[in-house]
Amino acid sequence: MICPLCRKFNVRRLRIERGIEIFECRQCELGFTNNVTNLMRPHQFGNTLYDFEGYKKEEKKLRKRFERMIEIIIKYKKSGEVLDIGAGFGLFSSILARSGRYQIDIIESNLKPYYLRSIPHAFYKVTLERFLAMTKLRDRGDLSIKGKNKKYDLIILMDVVEHLENPFESLKRIKSFLVKGGILVIQTPNYKSLMARICHDWAWWMIEDHKYFFSPKSIRIILAKVGLAAKFFITYEDLPDFKKNLDGNFTLINNIFLRKIWFLLAILSGNSHKIWLKAPALDYPFYEDGFWALEAPKYDPDYKIAPFKEALEFGFEKFPRKCFELNNRKLPFGCHAWKKYDEEFWKPYILN
């Protein structure tokens, strides 16, 4: 199999997601499915992914995310002509329009731009592929756009590029719509992110809808091939997304270091108790002391954890020399893992 981006044969099967094969190019780190998979999608999964009522439930979280992104965009472009490709319900463009002096055009083939009802905009209800085909000769008269050869100061691709049949060819055409010095904004899931590495069931595989899976390396390569340079690059992973992705992944992490990082994230997200109840005892990453320190108080409100100074009198484990000094050079009631942590400190006391 050949990589559709770098045309190398260094391709491996990355994973099987719900019976669908996902491949990865070791050279450029592009993930992709194949043409057979793409033909299977509509029959196998249907087309009920996008629902306005469900979207509204996520609106508060999405607004915060979009506002952060727009703060970055404004540093580069405070005004101008905007083309929002795959605008969805129009939330991003509505926030952008209120944040600067922007004139909004949107392309959206399936959804109604509810959030743009009170904001002047041009709405083109076609797919991107159809839009590019109709503008191949730079004549947009058929789309009722005023004037020919219209170009944009800012083009937005929010969660679009992973859906395209041929991202490279589409981005080449999209670049031709940018004015000199124009900005292209791309948001796409990063399958090399910490979240994707830790969570076996990463939410953004979405093989029912995604044809490609990008990494920072593959995005930079495709931009360079198109003739664009990355001005700003970030992997954005917020706590709610981590929390959503963490559920049900604990027992699938075999590397103890990754499991500890993963469980720390679970604690920070307030999800540790739920995960602990689901996880087999042997999979708890901090052994019994982690349970008694973190979980036991949740079962019994009267359960108390000893203060640090009092605990020192009971036992040492790591850094016994430092613990000895902190305990006024007195030995504790007992020791733990003495052979693992500074055996030389313990030898005089154990052998005598």
N, C-alpha and C positions, 0 to 999 in steps of 0.2 A: 504494500500500500504506500502511496506517495502523499506527502504533506501538501495540502492545498495552498499553503502560504509560501514556504521556502523551497518546495519541490524536492525535498530530500526523502530518501526511503527509510530514514531512521525513525520508524513509527512503531509504537507498541500499543497493546490494548491496555488502557488505563484502568477501566472498571466496567462492570455491567450494572446498569441502573434500571431496575424494573424490567429486566429482560432485554434492554437496549445496550448495545456496545458503544462505549466512548473510547476513542483513541487519542493518543498524545504523541506529538512529534518531540523527540528528545533534543532535536537541534534548536528549534525556535520556541518550544513550549506552548504550542497551540493545541488545544483540545478540540475534538470535532467528532460528529457522528458521520454516518455514511448515507448515500442516496437511498438505499433500501429502507433505512431507519426513517428517513424523512417522509417516505411514501406511506409508512405504517401509522404515522402519528394521528391524522384526523380520524381514521377508523378506530384506532385503539384507545385514544384518550378523549376524543370529542373536542369541543371548542367553547368551554364554559369557564375560562380562566378569569375573565375580567367582569366584575360586577360592581356597579356604583355604590350600592348599599354597603358592600364589604369594604370598598375603598374609603368610604366616609369614616368607617370605624378606625382606619389607620391614618386619618387626615392629620391629627395633631402631631404624631411622630414624623410624618412625611414633611409637614410644614417646617419643623425644626431642621430637618436634614436639608431641605431645599434652601432655606434661608442661609444656612452655613455655606452652601455651594455658591449662592448668588453673591454673598459677601466677597468671595474669591473672584468671581466673574467681574464684578464692578471694579476691581483693582486694574483690570485689563481693558474693559469696555464699559463706559458709563452710559452710552447712548448708541443708537443706530438701528438699522434694519435687522430684524431677527427672524430666522426660520427655525421653528421647532418641529423636528421630524419625529413622528410617532408621539404626538403630544398627549395622547390619552384623554383624560378628562380636563386637561388644561390647567391643572393646579400650578405646575412649575412656571408656566408662562404668565399666569395671573399674578404671581408673586413678583416675577421679574419686571413685568410692566409697571407695577406700583413702586418699584425700587429705583427706577431711572427713566431716562427719556428714550424709550424703545418703541418701535413700530413692529407689531407682531404679525407674522404669517405662520400658519400651522398646517402640517400634513398629518391627517389621521383618517385611516380607512374604515375603522370599525366603531369607534366610540364618539359620543357627543361631548364637546368641550364645555361642560356645565359651568366651570369656574370662570370662563371667559364671557359669560352672557352680558356683563355690564362693561366689557373692555373692547374697544375697537380692534378688530383683527380680520385678516383674510383667512378663510377656512377652505382647504382643498381636500375633499373627501376621496382620496385616492391612495393607493399603496405607494411606497417610496419607489419601488421598481417601475410602476406605471408613470409616476411623476418624472423619473429620470428618462424613461423612453419618450415621453411626450415633449421633453425639453432637449432632446438630443441635438437638435439643430439650433438650440438657444432661442427657440420661438415659443413663448408661453401664451400666445394669443388664445389658444384653445382652452386655457385655464382661466381666462378672463383676468389675468394679471396686467395691470397697467404698464405699458412699455415692454420692450423686448430687452433681453440680456440683463435682466435684473440680477443684482448681486447683493450679498448680505455681509454685514459687519460681524454677525454672530450666528452660528449654526449650532443647534442643540440636538444631540443624539442621546437621549436618556433611556437606557435599557432597550436599545434598538439593534446595535451592531451584532449582538449574539443571535439575532433572529434572521439575519440576511442570508440569502442564498449564496452570494458572492461578496463578502465584505470588502475585499480589496478593490474590485471593480466599482462597487458602489461608492467607496470613499474617494476614489479618483474622480468620479463625476461630481460628488458633493464638493470636493475641493475647488472645482471650477466655478462654483457659485459664490465663493468667498472673495471679497474685495482684497486688495493688497493690504496686508497687516490684519486681516480678519482672523477671528478666533473660532475654532471648532472645539466644542465641549462634548466629551464622550463619557458616559457612565456605563459600566458593564461589570458583572460579577468577576472577581478575581479568584480563580480556582486554586491558586497557590497561596492564598491568604492563610493566616493562622487559624481562622474559623474553619475553613475548608479542610485544613490538615488535621485538626483536632476532631471534628465532627464527621463521623462516617456517613451519616445521613444529612449532609449539608443541604439546606433548603434550596439552594440556587442551581442545583443540577438541572432541574425542570426539563427533563428530556422530552416532555410533551410539547415544548415550545422553543427550546434553545437548540440551535444547530451547531454553535461554536462556543468554546470556553477559553477565555483569554487569561493570560498572565501578564505581569508588567513587561516581561521580555517580548512576548509576541505582539503586544500593543505597540511597543516602541519600534519593532521591526516593520509592522504594517504601516505605521505613520511615516517612517523613513522611506519606504517604497513609494508611498503616495507623494512624498515631497513636503511633508510637514514635520515640524520639530516640537517636541513636548516642552511646554513652558512651565507646567505645574502638574505634578503627579502625586496621587495619594491613594492609599487603600483605606477606605472608611468602614469601620466596624463598630457599631454602637452597642451598648450594653443590652438593650431589648432584643436585638438580633442575636447576640450571643446567647441570651437566655432562651430564646425560641429554639435555637439550634442545639443547645446542650441536652435537652430532654431526650432520653432514650439512647444516648451515645456512649454512656460510661463503660459498659461492659465490653465494648468493641475496641477499646484502646489498650494495647498490650504493652507499649513502652511505658515503664514506670515514671520516667521523667515527664513525658507528655500527659500521663494520667494525673500527676500532681499539679501541673499547670492547669489542666482542664478542671480539676476539682477546685483549685483556688478560684478560678473564674466562676464556678458554680456557687461558691461561698459568697463572692462579691455580688453576685446577681440575686442572692437570697434564695437560691435553688437547691442548696446542698441537702436539706432535710428530705425533700421530695426524691432526690436522686439516691440518697442513702437507703430509703425505704425500698426502692426498686432493685438496688444492686445486691448481688450475692455477697456474703460476708468476706469471701476471699478477695473480692475486687476492691475493698475499701483501701484507698491509697495511703492512709496514715496509721494503719494498724489500730490496736485497741485504744491507744492513748488519744488518737484523733477522735474516736467515737466519744470517749469520756469527756474530752475537752470541748468538743463542738456540738455533739448531738444529745448527750444525756440531759443537759439542762432543759432541752425542749420537751422531754418526756415528764420531768418532775420539776415544777417551779421552785421547790424547796431545796433542790440539789445545789450544792455550793462547790466552787472550785477554789482550792487553797491559794492564798496570795503567794507571790514569788518567793519571798523570804522564808515563809513557812514550808514551801515545797522544797527548797534547798536543804532543809534539815532532814527531809524524808529520803531524797535520792538524787544522785548525779547521773548524767548520761554523757552528752557531748561536752567538750571543754571542761573536764574535771578539775584541772589546775585552777582555771578561772573561778569555777564554782566553789572550790576549796577556799580561795581567798575571800570570796563574797560571803561565805558561811563562817567567817572569823576563824579560818584555818582549823575548822572542825570537820571530821568525817561525818557523812550522813548516816541515816539508819541503814541504807542499802545502796547498791550501785547497779547499773544496767548497762549491758553491752560493754563490759570493761575491757574485753579483748579487742574490740573494734575501735574504741575511742581512747587513745593514749594509754596503752597497756603498761608502759613504763611507769606511769604515775601510780598505778594500782599495785604493781608487783610487790613493793616493800610491805604493804599492808596485808595482801592476800597470802604471801609466802610465810609471813611471820604469824 
